[in-house]
Amino acid sequence: MENILIEKQDNIAVVTINRPTKLNALNKATIQELHDGFKALSEDKSIKAIIITGSGEKAFVAGADISEFANFSIAEGQQLAAEGQALLFDFVQNLSTPVIAAVNGFALGGGLELAMACHFRIASTNAKMGLPEVTLGVIPGYGGTQRLAQLVGKGRAMEMIMTAGMIDAETAKNYGLVNHVVPQAELLDFTKGIAAKITKNSSVAIAKAIQAINANYIDGVNGYQVEIENFGTSFGTEDFKEGTTAFLEKRKAAFPGR
């Protein structure tokens, strides 16, 4: 791994995009490394929550590496978007392990798209977010037009994308784009605190909840039916037996993750 760092502690993994001289911009190599890293972490049963952030104090991810696609054809552009969405952005959204974005500065273009693919977001007070692609004569291609509208509403998404403007952390919180805003020095510890709460709960149930919530945004899928099915299958898990037994015995549950 040349472009990312992974640290594990107390059932939590922290993935840091480490390209500080490029403001952590996403290139093909970094997208592939992130895919490989997330895949490995999702298969590690000791990891119950993942935090992703950027190195340094300026940027989470300042965008995509424009030099890689400035001369692409129509077909190459479509392939770039399709492969990127499948390899990283959709992959993260559908990961069974919770992924929290700790947005520590600029999250622009592909950077905001990556943050939006995570299950939720926490921002530092100095964070700035936006999708400036139309200033380059292109549109967001890693799911930005879809996820931004889902998170902040159609009208706000239209304005943000059309004006290519940036919003600050408090505005992002008011829009529902981020859940919390904290000083940068406290960002990682605060995010780890939320992740620690997640790790105490049933990882099996959380995975089923992620799947059910995401189902609401898939065309042709009845999210309510997915919820019913996942609710029912939960009854056949060891985590359900442990959780209900612990409740009745008035003790804290020790979930086996099965």
N, C-alpha and C positions, 0 to 999 in steps of 0.2 A: 504494500500500500504506500504509494508516493504522495497521494493528495488528501488522505484522510487519516485521522487518528482514532483509535477505539480504546476506551478505558472501561473496565468492569469493576463494580464494587456494590456489595449488598443487593444483589439481584437487579441492579440498574446498570445499563450500558450508556456511556456518553460517546457519541460519534461527533467528531470535530472535523469540519472541512478545513483543510490546512493549505491554503494557497494565498497567504497574506499579501504577496507582491501583486496578485491579480484581484485583490479584494474578494478572494474565494469564489471567483467566477466559475461557472460550471462548463467544463469541456467534456469531450467524449470519454476521456480516461477517468475523470472524476465521477461521471455518471455510472460508468461500469464498476468502479471501486465501491461506490455507494450501494449499488445493487448487490454486489458480492458481500459487502459488510452486513447489510440488512438481512440478507438470506442466511448468512451464518449465525447471526444473532437470533433470528426467529427459530432456528433449529436448536439453539442452546436452551435447554429447559430450565437452566438456572437464571436466565434473564427474563424478568417479568415486565420490564418497561425500558424504553429506549428514548434518550434525549438526543436531539441533533442541534448543533450550534456551529458557529463559524469562529475561526481563530482571530485573535486580535480584538480591538475595541471599535473598529470602524464598520465592519460588515458581517452580516450573516452570510449572504451570498449577493453580490452586487449585480448579478445577471448571468447571462450565458456568454461564452467566449465567442464574440462576433467574428473574429478572424477565421474561425473554423468553417463558417458557412456563408461568408460574404459573396462568394462566387458560385453558389449552388444553383442548379436548374430547378424547375418546378417539381419534377419527379424526386430530385434529391431532397428538396425542402419537405415534401410530404413524407418521405422515408425517414428523415431526421425526426420529425414530430412523432410519427407512429412508433418508431423504435424507442425514442426517449420516454414516451408515455408508458409503453409496456414495460420497459426495463426498470424504470425508477418511480415515476409519479403514480401510476396506477398500482404498482407493486407496493409502494409504501401505504397508500390509502387502504389497501385490502390486506395488509399484514395483520396477522392474528395477535401479534404483540403490540401493545399501545406505543405509539410514537408521538412524542411531544417536541414541538419546535421551540427552542429558546432563541428568540430573534434578537440578536445583540448588535443592532446597527442597521445598515442598509439591507433591505430585502426587496430587490428590484427584478423585474422580468422573471427569468427562470428561478431566481431566489425566492420570490414571493410564491411562485407556483409550487416550489418544493415545500415551503412552509404550509401552504394551503392543502397539500396532499397529506400532511401529517394529521393526526386525529384531533389535536387542538394546539393552540399557540399561546406563548407567553412572551411578552416583549419588554425590552429595556426602555427606559424613558427617552433615550436618544435614537430609538429605532425610527426608520422612515421606510414606508412601503409604497410600492406602485408598480404598474405595468406600462413601461414607456415604449413598447414595441412600435407603436404607430409613428414614432419619430424616426424610425428606420425604414418606414414603408412596408412593415410587416405587422402581423398580429400575434398575440400570444399563441404558442403552439404546444405547450406542455400542460394543457388543461386549464389555463388561466381564465378563458372566457366562460367556462362552465363553472368552475369551483368558486370564482369570485362572486358570480351572480347568486349561487347557492348560499354563500355565507353572508353577503351584505345586501342582497336584493338587486333586482334587475336595473333599476334606475341609477343607483350608486355605482354599480359595475359599469354601466354604459358611460357615466361621466368620468370615472377613473381611467377607463381604457381610452376613451375619445380624447380627453385632455392630456393624457400621459402624465398627469400630475402625481405628486407624492403626498401621502398623508402621514401625519405624525402618530405616535403610539397612542395617545389619548383618543384621537379621532378613530383610530383602528379599533380601540376598545368600544367606543360608542357605536360603531358600525357593527360590532359583533365579530370582527375579524380576528381579534385576539381576546383571550379570557382575562388576562391580568397584565398590569404594567408595573414594573418595579425598577429601582435604580440598577444600573448596569452591574455594579459591584455585588449586588444581591441576586442577580438573575439566575445563575446556575444553582446556588443553594436553594433558592425559592422553588425552582423547577424540580430539583431533586426531592424537596419536601413533598410535592404533589405526587411525584413518581413513587415515593416511599409508601404513600397511602394506597396507591394502586397495587403495589406488590403484596399487600396484606390480604387482598381479596382473591377470589377464585380466578385463576388465569383461564380456565376452561370457559367459565361463564362470561368473562370479559371478551374472549374471542368470539363467542356466539353473539354478544351484544354488538360488537363492531360490525359483524356480518349483517345483522338485522337492521342496524341504523343505515349502513351503506345501501341496503336493498331499496330503500325509499327513493334513491337517486338513479336507479337503473331502469331504463325503459322496458316496459313489458313485464316487470317483476312486481308482485304484490308484497310490499314490505310488511304488511300486517300478517300475511300468511307465513312469511319467513320468520316473523317473531313467534307465531304460534308453534311452528315446527321446532324452532330452536329452544323455546320455553319447554316444550315437551321432552326433547332429547336431553335437556339438562337433568331431568329426573333420573336418567340412567347413568349419571356420572358419579365417581367416587367423591368429587368435590361437593356435590349436592348432599350426599349422605353425611359427609363430615360437617358441612355447614349447618344443616338442620339439627344434627345431633349435638353439635357444640352449642347451638342456640338453646335447645331444650335443657342441656346440662349447665347452662349459664356460664360458659367458658369461651375463650377466644378460639376460633377455628384454626386448625393447622392444615391447610389445603394441600393435598398431594399433587394437584395439577393434572388429575386424570378424570 
